[in-house]
Amino acid sequence: MRLAFDRRRSFLYAGSMNANLHLHSRFSDGTDWPVDIVRRALGHGLHSLALTDHDTLGGQGEFLAACQRFGVGATEGVEIDCVCPDLGYRSELLAYFPQHRYDGTAKLLSDVRDKRLAYLRMAIGGAKRQFPQADLSFEGLLKRKTSGRPEVSVEQLSFNKVDLFSYLLDLHLIPSDTSYRAFKKAYLDSKLLVESTYGKPSCEEVLRVVHADGGLVVLPHGGHEFNDDAKQLVKEAKRLKTLLDYFQNLGLDGLELYWYRNSQTKGINKIFRSEAKARGLFITYGSDCHGPGSGKETLGLFSGNFKGWPEGLSVPGAAVPKGPS
């Protein structure tokens, strides 16, 4: 079921809507709980938000309740790790559910999280062998991740390599000045802690399942595929066309304008805005905020005047942005 955007359609939310639609919480690899994200968003004048944790919708209940409480527009979302080996694409797709239905997607993500959890448990086993003097356990990592919120279940959480990195840092088992990238290369990419990895769904499967739920799929941070370099995007225009053609043929609905940390945001987004217009794709805005202390505290650094989801996807009772109160 393809829900490609038609430029002749009107939008559900007309007018100015300062939106940041790419945010992560502690339910995946962020540092804030959803309610804290919404509370902080008010201080940045944001009118509409989407929580897009990696491979989990577990935080959506808290997120929607907080948005309702503070009068902020909300859309359920998720960032799904996926692959297309033929293109060499190993990144993510953003899925949004303005109709509040995602049963099929939730089932797909449950399987993905099971694989993530199994990988993490094996990595902790490898860390115990590497650091025999330390009291390492999955329970210890879980306690750190839930941070005083015992009511949050394992099933709601999406575990990741950053969780292990932060856990070992907290226990002073790796030097405090170690970057995540250096840790990943030394301990995980080298297979020092765990030899296997976990499989990810194909991009084609993700689009099929999300569309079957009535959701929308957006290609995020497209500049990452070109080293966040606007000049490289221009130079490799043919590869960009191949990438976008592939996703559009699968039914891609939109492109994300994104905050790039190397001052190339304007140039890269200009290219993707032009591509969206030419291809009849709608645009979202996202800063990929992971919260204070994460290295990606970008909540107030980037947002945009989001026109809204196509009107055909509206449902009675949808959370309409009222602005900060």
C-alpha positions in Angstrom: 0.0 0.0 0.0 1.7 3.1 -1.2 0.8 6.5 0.4 3.0 8.7 -1.7 2.5 12.4 -1.1 0.4 14.3 -3.7 1.4 18.0 -3.9 -2.3 18.8 -4.8 -3.5 17.6 -1.4 -4.1 20.0 1.5 -2.5 19.4 4.9 -4.0 18.4 8.1 -2.3 21.2 10.1 -2.1 24.4 8.0 -0.1 27.4 9.0 3.1 27.8 11.1 4.1 24.7 13.0 7.6 24.8 14.4 8.5 21.1 14.4 11.3 18.7 15.3 10.3 15.3 14.2 13.4 13.2 15.0 14.0 12.7 18.7 15.4 9.9 20.9 14.7 9.0 24.5 16.0 6.5 27.1 13.7 3.9 25.5 16.5 3.5 22.9 19.8 5.5 23.0 18.8 8.9 24.3 19.5 10.3 27.8 16.1 11.8 28.6 12.7 10.2 29.2 10.0 11.3 26.8 8.3 13.6 29.4 11.6 15.5 29.9 12.0 15.9 26.1 8.6 17.5 25.8 9.1 19.7 28.8 12.4 21.0 27.4 10.9 21.4 23.9 8.6 24.1 25.3 11.7 26.3 26.1 12.7 26.1 22.4 9.4 27.2 21.1 8.6 23.9 19.4 4.9 23.3 18.5 5.1 19.7 17.1 7.2 16.7 18.0 7.7 13.1 17.1 9.5 10.6 19.2 11.5 8.3 16.9 13.4 5.9 19.1 15.5 3.2 17.4 13.4 0.1 16.8 10.9 0.7 19.6 7.5 2.3 20.1 7.7 1.7 23.8 7.9 5.3 24.9 4.9 6.5 22.9 2.4 6.3 25.7 4.5 8.6 28.0 5.3 10.8 25.0 1.7 11.3 23.9 0.5 11.9 27.5 3.2 14.6 28.0 2.4 16.3 24.7 -1.3 16.4 25.7 -0.4 17.8 29.1 1.8 20.6 27.7 -0.3 21.4 24.6 2.2 20.2 22.0 1.3 18.5 18.7 2.5 14.9 18.7 3.0 12.1 16.1 4.0 8.6 16.9 7.2 7.6 15.1 10.1 5.2 15.1 13.6 5.1 13.4 14.1 1.6 12.0 17.5 0.2 11.3 17.5 -1.5 7.9 19.8 -2.5 5.0 19.9 -2.6 1.3 23.0 -4.6 0.4 22.7 -3.9 -3.3 23.1 -0.2 -2.6 25.5 -0.6 0.3 22.8 1.2 2.4 23.1 0.3 6.1 21.3 3.1 7.9 17.7 3.9 9.0 14.3 4.9 7.8 11.9 7.0 9.8 8.3 5.8 10.1 5.4 8.0 11.2 1.9 6.9 12.2 -0.6 9.9 12.1 -3.4 7.4 12.1 -2.1 5.8 15.4 -2.0 2.3 14.0 1.1 0.3 13.9 0.4 -3.3 14.8 2.4 -4.9 12.0 5.3 -2.5 12.6 5.3 -3.3 16.3 5.6 -7.0 15.5 8.5 -6.5 13.2 10.2 -4.3 15.8 9.7 -6.9 18.5 11.7 -9.4 16.5 14.4 -6.8 15.9 14.6 -6.0 19.6 14.9 -9.7 20.5 18.0 -9.9 18.3 19.4 -6.7 19.8 18.9 -8.0 23.3 20.5 -11.4 22.5 23.5 -9.5 21.0 23.9 -7.3 24.1 23.8 -10.3 26.4 26.5 -12.0 24.4 28.6 -8.7 24.5 28.2 -8.5 28.3 29.5 -12.1 28.5 32.5 -11.1 26.4 33.1 -8.0 28.6 33.0 -10.3 31.7 35.8 -12.3 30.2 37.7 -9.2 29.2 37.3 -7.5 32.6 37.1 -10.5 35.1 37.7 -8.2 38.0 34.4 -6.3 37.4 30.9 -7.2 38.5 29.2 -7.0 35.1 25.7 -8.2 34.4 22.7 -7.5 32.2 20.8 -6.6 35.4 23.4 -4.0 36.2 23.2 -2.5 32.7 19.3 -2.6 32.9 19.3 -0.7 36.2 21.5 2.0 34.6 19.3 2.2 31.5 16.0 2.5 33.4 17.5 5.1 35.7 15.1 4.8 38.6 12.1 3.8 36.5 11.5 0.1 37.4 8.1 0.2 35.8 9.7 0.3 32.4 9.8 -3.2 31.0 12.6 -4.9 29.0 10.1 -5.4 26.2 9.6 -1.7 25.8 13.3 -1.0 25.5 15.6 -1.1 22.5 19.1 -2.1 23.6 22.2 -1.0 21.6 25.9 -0.8 21.6 25.9 2.6 23.2 24.3 1.1 26.3 27.3 -1.2 26.7 29.7 1.6 26.1 28.1 3.8 28.7 27.9 1.0 31.2 31.6 0.2 30.9 32.4 3.9 31.2 30.3 4.2 34.4 32.3 1.3 35.9 35.6 3.0 34.9 36.6 -0.1 32.9 37.5 2.0 29.9 39.2 5.4 30.0 36.9 8.3 30.5 38.1 10.1 27.4 37.3 7.1 25.1 34.9 8.1 22.3 32.1 5.7 21.3 33.6 5.4 17.9 37.0 4.3 19.3 35.3 1.9 21.7 33.2 0.3 18.9 36.2 -0.1 16.7 38.4 -1.6 19.5 35.8 -3.9 21.2 33.0 -4.6 18.8 34.1 -4.2 15.2 37.2 -6.2 16.1 34.8 -8.9 17.6 36.9 -8.9 20.8 33.7 -9.1 22.9 31.3 -10.9 20.6 31.9 -12.6 17.3 28.4 -12.5 15.9 26.1 -9.6 15.1 22.4 -9.3 14.6 20.5 -9.1 11.3 18.5 -6.1 10.3 15.3 -6.0 8.1 15.6 -5.0 4.5 14.5 -1.5 3.5 11.9 -3.1 1.2 10.4 -5.0 4.2 10.3 -1.9 6.3 8.4 0.1 3.7 6.0 -2.7 3.1 5.1 -3.3 6.7 4.8 0.4 7.6 2.6 1.1 4.6 0.4 -1.9 5.5 -0.2 -0.1 8.8 -1.1 3.1 7.0 2.1 4.8 8.1 4.5 7.1 6.2 8.2 6.5 5.5 10.8 9.2 5.4 14.5 9.0 4.4 16.5 10.6 7.2 19.8 12.4 7.2 20.5 11.7 3.5 23.7 13.7 3.7 25.3 10.9 5.8 25.5 8.8 2.7 27.8 11.4 1.2 30.0 12.2 4.2 27.8 15.1 5.1 29.3 17.1 2.2 27.2 19.2 -0.2 30.0 19.3 -2.8 30.2 15.5 -2.8 26.4 15.3 -3.2 26.7 17.5 -6.3 29.7 15.5 -7.6 27.9 12.2 -7.0 24.5 13.3 -8.4 24.2 10.0 -10.3 24.5 8.0 -7.1 22.1 10.3 -5.3 19.6 9.7 -8.1 20.1 6.0 -7.9 19.5 6.1 -4.1 16.4 8.2 -4.3 15.0 6.3 -7.3 15.4 3.1 -5.4 13.5 4.3 -2.3 10.8 6.1 -4.3 10.1 3.0 -6.3 9.5 1.2 -3.0 7.0 3.9 -2.1 9.0 6.4 -0.1 6.8 9.2 1.1 9.2 12.0 2.2 12.7 13.4 2.8 14.1 14.8 6.0 15.8 18.1 6.3 18.3 17.6 9.0 20.9 19.3 11.3 24.4 18.5 10.2 27.1 19.2 12.8 29.8 20.3 10.3 28.1 23.6 9.2 26.9 22.1 5.9 23.2 22.0 6.9 22.1 24.7 4.6 23.8 23.4 1.5 22.8 19.8 2.0 19.2 20.6 2.8 18.9 22.8 -0.2 19.7 19.8 -2.4 17.2 17.5 -0.6 14.5 20.2 -0.6 14.9 20.5 -4.4 14.8 16.7 -4.8 11.6 16.5 -2.7 9.9 19.1 -4.8 10.9 17.5 -8.0 9.8 14.1 -6.9 6.5 15.1 -5.2 7.8 14.0 -1.7 6.9 15.9 1.4 9.4 17.3 3.8 10.0 16.7 7.5 12.5 18.5 9.9 14.6 16.7 12.5 17.7 17.3 14.6 18.2 13.7 15.8 18.4 14.9 19.4 19.7 12.3 21.9 19.6 14.5 25.0 22.0 16.2 27.4 25.4 14.5 27.7 24.9 12.4 24.7 27.1 14.4 22.3 23.9 15.0 20.3 22.0 17.6 22.4 20.4 19.3 19.4 16.8 19.8 20.5 16.9 23.6 19.9 19.5 23.7 17.1 17.2 22.8 14.2 13.5 22.7 13.5 11.2 23.8 10.6 7.9 25.1 9.5 6.2 21.7 9.0 3.1 21.9 6.9 1.6 18.7 8.4 0.8 15.2 7.3 -1.4 14.7 4.2 -5.0 15.4 5.1 -6.1 12.0 4.0 -4.3 10.5 7.0 -6.1 12.6 9.6 -8.2 10.9 12.2 -10.7 12.4 14.7 -9.1 13.3 18.0 -5.6 13.7 16.6 -3.3 15.8 18.8 -3.4 19.3 17.2 -0.5 21.6 18.1 -1.6 24.5 20.3 1.8 26.0 20.9 3.7 26.3 24.2 1.6 27.1 27.2 
